[in-house]
């Protein structure tokens, strides 16, 4: 998915890119309304993350321009503004969701996934690869349509691998998903990967290790 971040704070912009790019997204960030307008004139994006307080104008004006010309790209407003009037104005102009700063990365990821599903007109909210599926709404997994009863951290591992299905899920991203910011041993992640491998045996899927990089959920060619 291609994501456009319009945010003038470089630290926040980098944080958004670091959070969303590992999920398989291409993230392009611009700091001004003029730069964003030029990008939107030439490229198509699957989601726009829009700050309202831009140095060369109000982000709401850019949102109004998009909707006036019939651009229906989902827009998630990110702003420090907490006034009800600002929220109402953004939603009235056609914003799809609203997240006030500061926000948690987990909530940001969830809202981005929901809007991308809407962008793709998908009614099925589940993440899938072959016979394995994970439903973010219920926090449940299934294998070949049968419920897969897993402890919490194995469920988080399934979700993390499915978010990167077909590409490498970075080791650091998986560790952060499973353990947060707790101190973890060098082999802690491998323990959960090993357990999940056993559960997937015979399913036609495998978890391939890329040393120094991470893991990839892929079809088992053997």
PyMOL CGO cylinders between C-alpha atoms (Angstrom):
from pymol import cmd
from pymol.cgo import CYLINDER

trace = [
    CYLINDER, 0.00, 0.00, 0.00, 1.14, 3.56, -0.71, 0.3, 1, 1, 1, 1, 1, 1,
    CYLINDER, 1.14, 3.56, -0.71, 0.72, 5.97, 2.19, 0.3, 1, 1, 1, 1, 1, 1,
    CYLINDER, 0.72, 5.97, 2.19, 1.10, 9.73, 2.04, 0.3, 1, 1, 1, 1, 1, 1,
    CYLINDER, 1.10, 9.73, 2.04, 2.12, 11.41, 5.30, 0.3, 1, 1, 1, 1, 1, 1,
    CYLINDER, 2.12, 11.41, 5.30, 1.64, 15.19, 5.46, 0.3, 1, 1, 1, 1, 1, 1,
    CYLINDER, 1.64, 15.19, 5.46, 3.34, 16.25, 8.69, 0.3, 1, 1, 1, 1, 1, 1,
    CYLINDER, 3.34, 16.25, 8.69, 5.69, 19.18, 9.36, 0.3, 1, 1, 1, 1, 1, 1,
    CYLINDER, 5.69, 19.18, 9.36, 7.23, 17.76, 12.54, 0.3, 1, 1, 1, 1, 1, 1,
    CYLINDER, 7.23, 17.76, 12.54, 10.21, 15.68, 11.30, 0.3, 1, 1, 1, 1, 1, 1,
    CYLINDER, 10.21, 15.68, 11.30, 10.31, 13.54, 14.44, 0.3, 1, 1, 1, 1, 1, 1,
    CYLINDER, 10.31, 13.54, 14.44, 6.65, 12.57, 14.13, 0.3, 1, 1, 1, 1, 1, 1,
    CYLINDER, 6.65, 12.57, 14.13, 7.01, 12.01, 10.39, 0.3, 1, 1, 1, 1, 1, 1,
    CYLINDER, 7.01, 12.01, 10.39, 9.94, 9.63, 10.95, 0.3, 1, 1, 1, 1, 1, 1,
    CYLINDER, 9.94, 9.63, 10.95, 8.04, 7.84, 13.72, 0.3, 1, 1, 1, 1, 1, 1,
    CYLINDER, 8.04, 7.84, 13.72, 5.09, 7.29, 11.39, 0.3, 1, 1, 1, 1, 1, 1,
    CYLINDER, 5.09, 7.29, 11.39, 7.35, 5.96, 8.65, 0.3, 1, 1, 1, 1, 1, 1,
    CYLINDER, 7.35, 5.96, 8.65, 9.18, 3.63, 11.04, 0.3, 1, 1, 1, 1, 1, 1,
    CYLINDER, 9.18, 3.63, 11.04, 5.86, 2.30, 12.36, 0.3, 1, 1, 1, 1, 1, 1,
    CYLINDER, 5.86, 2.30, 12.36, 4.04, 1.84, 9.05, 0.3, 1, 1, 1, 1, 1, 1,
    CYLINDER, 4.04, 1.84, 9.05, 6.74, 0.89, 6.55, 0.3, 1, 1, 1, 1, 1, 1,
    CYLINDER, 6.74, 0.89, 6.55, 7.54, -2.46, 8.26, 0.3, 1, 1, 1, 1, 1, 1,
    CYLINDER, 7.54, -2.46, 8.26, 3.89, -3.44, 7.78, 0.3, 1, 1, 1, 1, 1, 1,
    CYLINDER, 3.89, -3.44, 7.78, 4.48, -3.67, 4.03, 0.3, 1, 1, 1, 1, 1, 1,
    CYLINDER, 4.48, -3.67, 4.03, 3.60, -0.08, 3.15, 0.3, 1, 1, 1, 1, 1, 1,
    CYLINDER, 3.60, -0.08, 3.15, 5.46, 2.45, 1.03, 0.3, 1, 1, 1, 1, 1, 1,
    CYLINDER, 5.46, 2.45, 1.03, 5.45, 5.71, 2.99, 0.3, 1, 1, 1, 1, 1, 1,
    CYLINDER, 5.45, 5.71, 2.99, 6.09, 9.11, 1.41, 0.3, 1, 1, 1, 1, 1, 1,
    CYLINDER, 6.09, 9.11, 1.41, 6.28, 12.10, 3.74, 0.3, 1, 1, 1, 1, 1, 1,
    CYLINDER, 6.28, 12.10, 3.74, 5.98, 15.81, 2.98, 0.3, 1, 1, 1, 1, 1, 1,
    CYLINDER, 5.98, 15.81, 2.98, 6.11, 18.76, 5.36, 0.3, 1, 1, 1, 1, 1, 1,
    CYLINDER, 6.11, 18.76, 5.36, 4.03, 21.34, 3.50, 0.3, 1, 1, 1, 1, 1, 1,
    CYLINDER, 4.03, 21.34, 3.50, 0.66, 21.60, 1.83, 0.3, 1, 1, 1, 1, 1, 1,
    CYLINDER, 0.66, 21.60, 1.83, 2.31, 22.66, -1.46, 0.3, 1, 1, 1, 1, 1, 1,
    CYLINDER, 2.31, 22.66, -1.46, 4.54, 19.58, -1.57, 0.3, 1, 1, 1, 1, 1, 1,
    CYLINDER, 4.54, 19.58, -1.57, 1.62, 17.31, -0.76, 0.3, 1, 1, 1, 1, 1, 1,
    CYLINDER, 1.62, 17.31, -0.76, -0.56, 18.95, -3.39, 0.3, 1, 1, 1, 1, 1, 1,
    CYLINDER, -0.56, 18.95, -3.39, 2.13, 18.35, -6.03, 0.3, 1, 1, 1, 1, 1, 1,
    CYLINDER, 2.13, 18.35, -6.03, 2.47, 14.70, -5.01, 0.3, 1, 1, 1, 1, 1, 1,
    CYLINDER, 2.47, 14.70, -5.01, -1.29, 14.17, -5.15, 0.3, 1, 1, 1, 1, 1, 1,
    CYLINDER, -1.29, 14.17, -5.15, -1.44, 15.72, -8.62, 0.3, 1, 1, 1, 1, 1, 1,
    CYLINDER, -1.44, 15.72, -8.62, 0.88, 13.07, -10.05, 0.3, 1, 1, 1, 1, 1, 1,
    CYLINDER, 0.88, 13.07, -10.05, 0.47, 9.96, -7.91, 0.3, 1, 1, 1, 1, 1, 1,
    CYLINDER, 0.47, 9.96, -7.91, -2.25, 7.80, -6.42, 0.3, 1, 1, 1, 1, 1, 1,
    CYLINDER, -2.25, 7.80, -6.42, -2.18, 6.84, -2.75, 0.3, 1, 1, 1, 1, 1, 1,
    CYLINDER, -2.18, 6.84, -2.75, -4.16, 4.29, -0.75, 0.3, 1, 1, 1, 1, 1, 1,
    CYLINDER, -4.16, 4.29, -0.75, -4.30, 6.40, 2.42, 0.3, 1, 1, 1, 1, 1, 1,
    CYLINDER, -4.30, 6.40, 2.42, -3.44, 9.96, 3.48, 0.3, 1, 1, 1, 1, 1, 1,
    CYLINDER, -3.44, 9.96, 3.48, -2.33, 10.81, 7.02, 0.3, 1, 1, 1, 1, 1, 1,
    CYLINDER, -2.33, 10.81, 7.02, -2.92, 14.54, 7.34, 0.3, 1, 1, 1, 1, 1, 1,
    CYLINDER, -2.92, 14.54, 7.34, -1.73, 17.00, 9.97, 0.3, 1, 1, 1, 1, 1, 1,
    CYLINDER, -1.73, 17.00, 9.97, -3.89, 20.13, 10.23, 0.3, 1, 1, 1, 1, 1, 1,
    CYLINDER, -3.89, 20.13, 10.23, -1.28, 22.67, 11.35, 0.3, 1, 1, 1, 1, 1, 1,
    CYLINDER, -1.28, 22.67, 11.35, 0.97, 22.95, 8.30, 0.3, 1, 1, 1, 1, 1, 1,
    CYLINDER, 0.97, 22.95, 8.30, 3.48, 25.81, 7.83, 0.3, 1, 1, 1, 1, 1, 1,
    CYLINDER, 3.48, 25.81, 7.83, 1.93, 27.04, 4.57, 0.3, 1, 1, 1, 1, 1, 1,
    CYLINDER, 1.93, 27.04, 4.57, -1.75, 26.64, 5.37, 0.3, 1, 1, 1, 1, 1, 1,
    CYLINDER, -1.75, 26.64, 5.37, -4.44, 24.66, 7.09, 0.3, 1, 1, 1, 1, 1, 1,
    CYLINDER, -4.44, 24.66, 7.09, -4.64, 20.95, 6.32, 0.3, 1, 1, 1, 1, 1, 1,
    CYLINDER, -4.64, 20.95, 6.32, -8.43, 21.23, 6.26, 0.3, 1, 1, 1, 1, 1, 1,
    CYLINDER, -8.43, 21.23, 6.26, -8.17, 23.34, 3.11, 0.3, 1, 1, 1, 1, 1, 1,
    CYLINDER, -8.17, 23.34, 3.11, -6.21, 20.59, 1.39, 0.3, 1, 1, 1, 1, 1, 1,
    CYLINDER, -6.21, 20.59, 1.39, -8.83, 18.06, 2.49, 0.3, 1, 1, 1, 1, 1, 1,
    CYLINDER, -8.83, 18.06, 2.49, -11.58, 20.27, 1.07, 0.3, 1, 1, 1, 1, 1, 1,
    CYLINDER, -11.58, 20.27, 1.07, -9.72, 20.50, -2.26, 0.3, 1, 1, 1, 1, 1, 1,
    CYLINDER, -9.72, 20.50, -2.26, -9.45, 16.71, -2.47, 0.3, 1, 1, 1, 1, 1, 1,
    CYLINDER, -9.45, 16.71, -2.47, -13.12, 16.11, -1.81, 0.3, 1, 1, 1, 1, 1, 1,
    CYLINDER, -13.12, 16.11, -1.81, -14.24, 18.94, -4.11, 0.3, 1, 1, 1, 1, 1, 1,
    CYLINDER, -14.24, 18.94, -4.11, -12.52, 17.28, -7.05, 0.3, 1, 1, 1, 1, 1, 1,
    CYLINDER, -12.52, 17.28, -7.05, -13.97, 13.89, -6.22, 0.3, 1, 1, 1, 1, 1, 1,
    CYLINDER, -13.97, 13.89, -6.22, -10.87, 12.30, -4.71, 0.3, 1, 1, 1, 1, 1, 1,
    CYLINDER, -10.87, 12.30, -4.71, -12.16, 9.64, -2.29, 0.3, 1, 1, 1, 1, 1, 1,
    CYLINDER, -12.16, 9.64, -2.29, -8.78, 8.51, -0.93, 0.3, 1, 1, 1, 1, 1, 1,
    CYLINDER, -8.78, 8.51, -0.93, -9.26, 7.71, 2.79, 0.3, 1, 1, 1, 1, 1, 1,
    CYLINDER, -9.26, 7.71, 2.79, -7.89, 10.47, 5.04, 0.3, 1, 1, 1, 1, 1, 1,
    CYLINDER, -7.89, 10.47, 5.04, -6.81, 10.01, 8.65, 0.3, 1, 1, 1, 1, 1, 1,
    CYLINDER, -6.81, 10.01, 8.65, -6.37, 13.34, 10.40, 0.3, 1, 1, 1, 1, 1, 1,
    CYLINDER, -6.37, 13.34, 10.40, -3.48, 13.51, 12.88, 0.3, 1, 1, 1, 1, 1, 1,
    CYLINDER, -3.48, 13.51, 12.88, -3.35, 16.67, 14.96, 0.3, 1, 1, 1, 1, 1, 1,
    CYLINDER, -3.35, 16.67, 14.96, -2.63, 18.05, 18.39, 0.3, 1, 1, 1, 1, 1, 1,
    CYLINDER, -2.63, 18.05, 18.39, -5.84, 20.02, 18.20, 0.3, 1, 1, 1, 1, 1, 1,
    CYLINDER, -5.84, 20.02, 18.20, -8.39, 18.72, 20.66, 0.3, 1, 1, 1, 1, 1, 1,
    CYLINDER, -8.39, 18.72, 20.66, -11.21, 21.21, 20.13, 0.3, 1, 1, 1, 1, 1, 1,
    CYLINDER, -11.21, 21.21, 20.13, -14.52, 19.61, 19.17, 0.3, 1, 1, 1, 1, 1, 1,
    CYLINDER, -14.52, 19.61, 19.17, -15.01, 22.18, 16.39, 0.3, 1, 1, 1, 1, 1, 1,
    CYLINDER, -15.01, 22.18, 16.39, -11.80, 21.05, 14.64, 0.3, 1, 1, 1, 1, 1, 1,
    CYLINDER, -11.80, 21.05, 14.64, -12.85, 17.43, 14.77, 0.3, 1, 1, 1, 1, 1, 1,
    CYLINDER, -12.85, 17.43, 14.77, -16.32, 18.19, 13.48, 0.3, 1, 1, 1, 1, 1, 1,
    CYLINDER, -16.32, 18.19, 13.48, -14.94, 20.37, 10.67, 0.3, 1, 1, 1, 1, 1, 1,
    CYLINDER, -14.94, 20.37, 10.67, -12.57, 17.65, 9.51, 0.3, 1, 1, 1, 1, 1, 1,
    CYLINDER, -12.57, 17.65, 9.51, -15.23, 14.96, 9.49, 0.3, 1, 1, 1, 1, 1, 1,
    CYLINDER, -15.23, 14.96, 9.49, -17.74, 17.26, 7.80, 0.3, 1, 1, 1, 1, 1, 1,
    CYLINDER, -17.74, 17.26, 7.80, -15.22, 17.96, 5.04, 0.3, 1, 1, 1, 1, 1, 1,
    CYLINDER, -15.22, 17.96, 5.04, -14.84, 14.24, 4.36, 0.3, 1, 1, 1, 1, 1, 1,
    CYLINDER, -14.84, 14.24, 4.36, -12.13, 12.93, 6.67, 0.3, 1, 1, 1, 1, 1, 1,
    CYLINDER, -12.13, 12.93, 6.67, -12.55, 9.22, 7.37, 0.3, 1, 1, 1, 1, 1, 1,
    CYLINDER, -12.55, 9.22, 7.37, -11.05, 9.13, 10.85, 0.3, 1, 1, 1, 1, 1, 1,
    CYLINDER, -11.05, 9.13, 10.85, -9.43, 11.35, 13.45, 0.3, 1, 1, 1, 1, 1, 1,
    CYLINDER, -9.43, 11.35, 13.45, -6.55, 10.61, 15.82, 0.3, 1, 1, 1, 1, 1, 1,
    CYLINDER, -6.55, 10.61, 15.82, -5.37, 13.22, 18.32, 0.3, 1, 1, 1, 1, 1, 1,
    CYLINDER, -5.37, 13.22, 18.32, -1.71, 13.50, 19.29, 0.3, 1, 1, 1, 1, 1, 1,
    CYLINDER, -1.71, 13.50, 19.29, -0.18, 11.96, 21.27, 0.3, 1, 1, 1, 1, 1, 1,
    CYLINDER, -0.18, 11.96, 21.27, -1.40, 8.54, 20.16, 0.3, 1, 1, 1, 1, 1, 1,
    CYLINDER, -1.40, 8.54, 20.16, -0.23, 4.97, 20.63, 0.3, 1, 1, 1, 1, 1, 1,
    CYLINDER, -0.23, 4.97, 20.63, 1.42, 3.18, 17.73, 0.3, 1, 1, 1, 1, 1, 1,
    CYLINDER, 1.42, 3.18, 17.73, -0.87, 0.17, 18.26, 0.3, 1, 1, 1, 1, 1, 1,
    CYLINDER, -0.87, 0.17, 18.26, -3.97, 2.35, 17.85, 0.3, 1, 1, 1, 1, 1, 1,
    CYLINDER, -3.97, 2.35, 17.85, -2.46, 4.05, 14.81, 0.3, 1, 1, 1, 1, 1, 1,
    CYLINDER, -2.46, 4.05, 14.81, -1.76, 0.69, 13.17, 0.3, 1, 1, 1, 1, 1, 1,
    CYLINDER, -1.76, 0.69, 13.17, -5.30, -0.52, 13.87, 0.3, 1, 1, 1, 1, 1, 1,
    CYLINDER, -5.30, -0.52, 13.87, -6.89, 2.58, 12.37, 0.3, 1, 1, 1, 1, 1, 1,
    CYLINDER, -6.89, 2.58, 12.37, -4.61, 2.46, 9.33, 0.3, 1, 1, 1, 1, 1, 1,
    CYLINDER, -4.61, 2.46, 9.33, -5.51, -1.20, 8.72, 0.3, 1, 1, 1, 1, 1, 1,
    CYLINDER, -5.51, -1.20, 8.72, -9.22, -0.42, 8.98, 0.3, 1, 1, 1, 1, 1, 1,
    CYLINDER, -9.22, -0.42, 8.98, -8.99, 2.45, 6.50, 0.3, 1, 1, 1, 1, 1, 1,
    CYLINDER, -8.99, 2.45, 6.50, -6.91, 0.44, 4.05, 0.3, 1, 1, 1, 1, 1, 1,
    CYLINDER, -6.91, 0.44, 4.05, -9.50, -2.31, 4.11, 0.3, 1, 1, 1, 1, 1, 1,
    CYLINDER, -9.50, -2.31, 4.11, -12.13, 0.30, 3.32, 0.3, 1, 1, 1, 1, 1, 1,
    CYLINDER, -12.13, 0.30, 3.32, -9.93, 1.64, 0.52, 0.3, 1, 1, 1, 1, 1, 1,
    CYLINDER, -9.93, 1.64, 0.52, -9.75, -1.83, -1.01, 0.3, 1, 1, 1, 1, 1, 1,
    CYLINDER, -9.75, -1.83, -1.01, -13.50, -2.32, -0.48, 0.3, 1, 1, 1, 1, 1, 1,
    CYLINDER, -13.50, -2.32, -0.48, -12.86, -5.46, 1.53, 0.3, 1, 1, 1, 1, 1, 1,
    CYLINDER, -12.86, -5.46, 1.53, -15.68, -6.65, 3.71, 0.3, 1, 1, 1, 1, 1, 1,
    CYLINDER, -15.68, -6.65, 3.71, -13.56, -9.41, 5.23, 0.3, 1, 1, 1, 1, 1, 1,
    CYLINDER, -13.56, -9.41, 5.23, -11.44, -7.83, 7.95, 0.3, 1, 1, 1, 1, 1, 1,
    CYLINDER, -11.44, -7.83, 7.95, -9.21, -10.86, 8.40, 0.3, 1, 1, 1, 1, 1, 1,
    CYLINDER, -9.21, -10.86, 8.40, -5.54, -10.97, 7.52, 0.3, 1, 1, 1, 1, 1, 1,
    CYLINDER, -5.54, -10.97, 7.52, -4.87, -14.06, 5.39, 0.3, 1, 1, 1, 1, 1, 1,
    CYLINDER, -4.87, -14.06, 5.39, -2.16, -16.11, 3.79, 0.3, 1, 1, 1, 1, 1, 1,
    CYLINDER, -2.16, -16.11, 3.79, -3.24, -19.44, 2.36, 0.3, 1, 1, 1, 1, 1, 1,
    CYLINDER, -3.24, -19.44, 2.36, -5.15, -21.42, 5.02, 0.3, 1, 1, 1, 1, 1, 1,
    CYLINDER, -5.15, -21.42, 5.02, -4.00, -19.19, 7.91, 0.3, 1, 1, 1, 1, 1, 1,
    CYLINDER, -4.00, -19.19, 7.91, -6.11, -16.20, 8.97, 0.3, 1, 1, 1, 1, 1, 1,
    CYLINDER, -6.11, -16.20, 8.97, -6.23, -13.70, 11.81, 0.3, 1, 1, 1, 1, 1, 1,
    CYLINDER, -6.23, -13.70, 11.81, -9.17, -11.50, 12.72, 0.3, 1, 1, 1, 1, 1, 1,
    CYLINDER, -9.17, -11.50, 12.72, -7.96, -8.22, 14.34, 0.3, 1, 1, 1, 1, 1, 1,
    CYLINDER, -7.96, -8.22, 14.34, -11.48, -7.44, 15.54, 0.3, 1, 1, 1, 1, 1, 1,
    CYLINDER, -11.48, -7.44, 15.54, -11.74, -10.55, 17.71, 0.3, 1, 1, 1, 1, 1, 1,
    CYLINDER, -11.74, -10.55, 17.71, -8.06, -11.35, 18.20, 0.3, 1, 1, 1, 1, 1, 1,
    CYLINDER, -8.06, -11.35, 18.20, -8.64, -14.90, 16.96, 0.3, 1, 1, 1, 1, 1, 1,
    CYLINDER, -8.64, -14.90, 16.96, -6.80, -17.09, 14.47, 0.3, 1, 1, 1, 1, 1, 1,
    CYLINDER, -6.80, -17.09, 14.47, -7.94, -19.92, 12.24, 0.3, 1, 1, 1, 1, 1, 1,
    CYLINDER, -7.94, -19.92, 12.24, -6.24, -22.57, 10.15, 0.3, 1, 1, 1, 1, 1, 1,
    CYLINDER, -6.24, -22.57, 10.15, -8.17, -24.06, 7.22, 0.3, 1, 1, 1, 1, 1, 1,
    CYLINDER, -8.17, -24.06, 7.22, -11.26, -22.28, 8.62, 0.3, 1, 1, 1, 1, 1, 1,
    CYLINDER, -11.26, -22.28, 8.62, -10.96, -24.14, 11.94, 0.3, 1, 1, 1, 1, 1, 1,
    CYLINDER, -10.96, -24.14, 11.94, -10.32, -22.10, 15.13, 0.3, 1, 1, 1, 1, 1, 1,
    CYLINDER, -10.32, -22.10, 15.13, -6.67, -22.10, 16.13, 0.3, 1, 1, 1, 1, 1, 1,
    CYLINDER, -6.67, -22.10, 16.13, -6.44, -21.89, 19.91, 0.3, 1, 1, 1, 1, 1, 1,
    CYLINDER, -6.44, -21.89, 19.91, -3.22, -20.04, 20.73, 0.3, 1, 1, 1, 1, 1, 1,
    CYLINDER, -3.22, -20.04, 20.73, -1.70, -18.26, 23.72, 0.3, 1, 1, 1, 1, 1, 1,
    CYLINDER, -1.70, -18.26, 23.72, -1.61, -14.46, 23.46, 0.3, 1, 1, 1, 1, 1, 1,
    CYLINDER, -1.61, -14.46, 23.46, 1.98, -14.12, 22.25, 0.3, 1, 1, 1, 1, 1, 1,
    CYLINDER, 1.98, -14.12, 22.25, 1.55, -16.76, 19.57, 0.3, 1, 1, 1, 1, 1, 1,
    CYLINDER, 1.55, -16.76, 19.57, -1.53, -14.88, 18.37, 0.3, 1, 1, 1, 1, 1, 1,
    CYLINDER, -1.53, -14.88, 18.37, 0.53, -11.70, 18.21, 0.3, 1, 1, 1, 1, 1, 1,
    CYLINDER, 0.53, -11.70, 18.21, 3.17, -13.58, 16.23, 0.3, 1, 1, 1, 1, 1, 1,
    CYLINDER, 3.17, -13.58, 16.23, 0.56, -14.84, 13.76, 0.3, 1, 1, 1, 1, 1, 1,
    CYLINDER, 0.56, -14.84, 13.76, -0.71, -11.28, 13.29, 0.3, 1, 1, 1, 1, 1, 1,
    CYLINDER, -0.71, -11.28, 13.29, 2.81, -9.90, 12.81, 0.3, 1, 1, 1, 1, 1, 1,
    CYLINDER, 2.81, -9.90, 12.81, 3.73, -12.54, 10.23, 0.3, 1, 1, 1, 1, 1, 1,
    CYLINDER, 3.73, -12.54, 10.23, 0.45, -12.09, 8.34, 0.3, 1, 1, 1, 1, 1, 1,
    CYLINDER, 0.45, -12.09, 8.34, 0.95, -8.33, 8.20, 0.3, 1, 1, 1, 1, 1, 1,
    CYLINDER, 0.95, -8.33, 8.20, 4.16, -9.06, 6.29, 0.3, 1, 1, 1, 1, 1, 1,
    CYLINDER, 4.16, -9.06, 6.29, 2.97, -12.21, 4.49, 0.3, 1, 1, 1, 1, 1, 1,
    CYLINDER, 2.97, -12.21, 4.49, 5.15, -12.80, 1.43, 0.3, 1, 1, 1, 1, 1, 1,
    CYLINDER, 5.15, -12.80, 1.43, 7.84, -10.45, 2.73, 0.3, 1, 1, 1, 1, 1, 1,
    CYLINDER, 7.84, -10.45, 2.73, 10.25, -10.52, 5.65, 0.3, 1, 1, 1, 1, 1, 1,
    CYLINDER, 10.25, -10.52, 5.65, 8.80, -9.52, 9.01, 0.3, 1, 1, 1, 1, 1, 1,
    CYLINDER, 8.80, -9.52, 9.01, 11.66, -7.65, 10.75, 0.3, 1, 1, 1, 1, 1, 1,
    CYLINDER, 11.66, -7.65, 10.75, 12.88, -9.32, 13.91, 0.3, 1, 1, 1, 1, 1, 1,
    CYLINDER, 12.88, -9.32, 13.91, 12.75, -6.04, 15.85, 0.3, 1, 1, 1, 1, 1, 1,
    CYLINDER, 12.75, -6.04, 15.85, 9.13, -5.43, 14.84, 0.3, 1, 1, 1, 1, 1, 1,
    CYLINDER, 9.13, -5.43, 14.84, 8.09, -8.93, 15.94, 0.3, 1, 1, 1, 1, 1, 1,
    CYLINDER, 8.09, -8.93, 15.94, 9.91, -8.62, 19.28, 0.3, 1, 1, 1, 1, 1, 1,
    CYLINDER, 9.91, -8.62, 19.28, 8.24, -5.27, 19.93, 0.3, 1, 1, 1, 1, 1, 1,
    CYLINDER, 8.24, -5.27, 19.93, 4.85, -6.75, 19.08, 0.3, 1, 1, 1, 1, 1, 1,
    CYLINDER, 4.85, -6.75, 19.08, 5.27, -9.76, 21.37, 0.3, 1, 1, 1, 1, 1, 1,
    CYLINDER, 5.27, -9.76, 21.37, 7.21, -8.27, 24.28, 0.3, 1, 1, 1, 1, 1, 1,
    CYLINDER, 7.21, -8.27, 24.28, 6.68, -4.51, 24.08, 0.3, 1, 1, 1, 1, 1, 1,
    CYLINDER, 6.68, -4.51, 24.08, 9.63, -2.73, 25.63, 0.3, 1, 1, 1, 1, 1, 1,
    CYLINDER, 9.63, -2.73, 25.63, 10.37, -5.48, 28.15, 0.3, 1, 1, 1, 1, 1, 1,
    CYLINDER, 10.37, -5.48, 28.15, 13.87, -6.90, 28.34, 0.3, 1, 1, 1, 1, 1, 1,
    CYLINDER, 13.87, -6.90, 28.34, 13.93, -10.11, 26.29, 0.3, 1, 1, 1, 1, 1, 1,
    CYLINDER, 13.93, -10.11, 26.29, 16.47, -12.90, 25.96, 0.3, 1, 1, 1, 1, 1, 1,
    CYLINDER, 16.47, -12.90, 25.96, 18.27, -13.53, 22.72, 0.3, 1, 1, 1, 1, 1, 1,
    CYLINDER, 18.27, -13.53, 22.72, 16.24, -16.68, 22.01, 0.3, 1, 1, 1, 1, 1, 1,
    CYLINDER, 16.24, -16.68, 22.01, 12.84, -15.53, 23.31, 0.3, 1, 1, 1, 1, 1, 1,
    CYLINDER, 12.84, -15.53, 23.31, 11.35, -14.89, 19.88, 0.3, 1, 1, 1, 1, 1, 1,
    CYLINDER, 11.35, -14.89, 19.88, 12.71, -18.18, 18.51, 0.3, 1, 1, 1, 1, 1, 1,
    CYLINDER, 12.71, -18.18, 18.51, 10.80, -20.07, 21.21, 0.3, 1, 1, 1, 1, 1, 1,
    CYLINDER, 10.80, -20.07, 21.21, 7.47, -18.74, 19.94, 0.3, 1, 1, 1, 1, 1, 1,
    CYLINDER, 7.47, -18.74, 19.94, 8.44, -19.17, 16.27, 0.3, 1, 1, 1, 1, 1, 1,
    CYLINDER, 8.44, -19.17, 16.27, 9.32, -22.81, 16.99, 0.3, 1, 1, 1, 1, 1, 1,
    CYLINDER, 9.32, -22.81, 16.99, 5.97, -23.41, 18.69, 0.3, 1, 1, 1, 1, 1, 1,
    CYLINDER, 5.97, -23.41, 18.69, 4.07, -21.86, 15.80, 0.3, 1, 1, 1, 1, 1, 1,
    CYLINDER, 4.07, -21.86, 15.80, 6.05, -23.89, 13.25, 0.3, 1, 1, 1, 1, 1, 1,
    CYLINDER, 6.05, -23.89, 13.25, 4.85, -27.06, 14.96, 0.3, 1, 1, 1, 1, 1, 1,
    CYLINDER, 4.85, -27.06, 14.96, 1.24, -25.92, 14.78, 0.3, 1, 1, 1, 1, 1, 1,
    CYLINDER, 1.24, -25.92, 14.78, 1.57, -25.13, 11.05, 0.3, 1, 1, 1, 1, 1, 1,
    CYLINDER, 1.57, -25.13, 11.05, 3.15, -28.48, 10.18, 0.3, 1, 1, 1, 1, 1, 1,
    CYLINDER, 3.15, -28.48, 10.18, 1.24, -30.12, 7.35, 0.3, 1, 1, 1, 1, 1, 1,
    CYLINDER, 1.24, -30.12, 7.35, -0.71, -26.96, 6.51, 0.3, 1, 1, 1, 1, 1, 1,
    CYLINDER, -0.71, -26.96, 6.51, 1.29, -26.09, 3.40, 0.3, 1, 1, 1, 1, 1, 1,
    CYLINDER, 1.29, -26.09, 3.40, 2.86, -23.08, 5.14, 0.3, 1, 1, 1, 1, 1, 1,
    CYLINDER, 2.86, -23.08, 5.14, 6.26, -22.57, 6.70, 0.3, 1, 1, 1, 1, 1, 1,
    CYLINDER, 6.26, -22.57, 6.70, 8.08, -19.85, 8.61, 0.3, 1, 1, 1, 1, 1, 1,
    CYLINDER, 8.08, -19.85, 8.61, 11.44, -19.21, 6.99, 0.3, 1, 1, 1, 1, 1, 1,
    CYLINDER, 11.44, -19.21, 6.99, 14.30, -17.69, 8.98, 0.3, 1, 1, 1, 1, 1, 1,
    CYLINDER, 14.30, -17.69, 8.98, 16.43, -14.91, 7.51, 0.3, 1, 1, 1, 1, 1, 1,
    CYLINDER, 16.43, -14.91, 7.51, 19.34, -14.60, 9.89, 0.3, 1, 1, 1, 1, 1, 1,
    CYLINDER, 19.34, -14.60, 9.89, 19.96, -11.08, 11.07, 0.3, 1, 1, 1, 1, 1, 1,
    CYLINDER, 19.96, -11.08, 11.07, 16.75, -9.86, 9.40, 0.3, 1, 1, 1, 1, 1, 1,
    CYLINDER, 16.75, -9.86, 9.40, 13.63, -11.67, 10.54, 0.3, 1, 1, 1, 1, 1, 1,
    CYLINDER, 13.63, -11.67, 10.54, 11.09, -14.27, 9.43, 0.3, 1, 1, 1, 1, 1, 1,
    CYLINDER, 11.09, -14.27, 9.43, 8.80, -14.80, 6.45, 0.3, 1, 1, 1, 1, 1, 1,
    CYLINDER, 8.80, -14.80, 6.45, 5.55, -16.70, 6.28, 0.3, 1, 1, 1, 1, 1, 1,
    CYLINDER, 5.55, -16.70, 6.28, 5.45, -18.46, 2.92, 0.3, 1, 1, 1, 1, 1, 1,
    CYLINDER, 5.45, -18.46, 2.92, 4.09, -21.43, 1.06, 0.3, 1, 1, 1, 1, 1, 1,
    CYLINDER, 4.09, -21.43, 1.06, 5.93, -24.65, 1.84, 0.3, 1, 1, 1, 1, 1, 1,
    CYLINDER, 5.93, -24.65, 1.84, 7.39, -25.77, -1.46, 0.3, 1, 1, 1, 1, 1, 1,
    CYLINDER, 7.39, -25.77, -1.46, 8.65, -28.98, 0.09, 0.3, 1, 1, 1, 1, 1, 1,
]
cmd.load_cgo(trace, "trace")
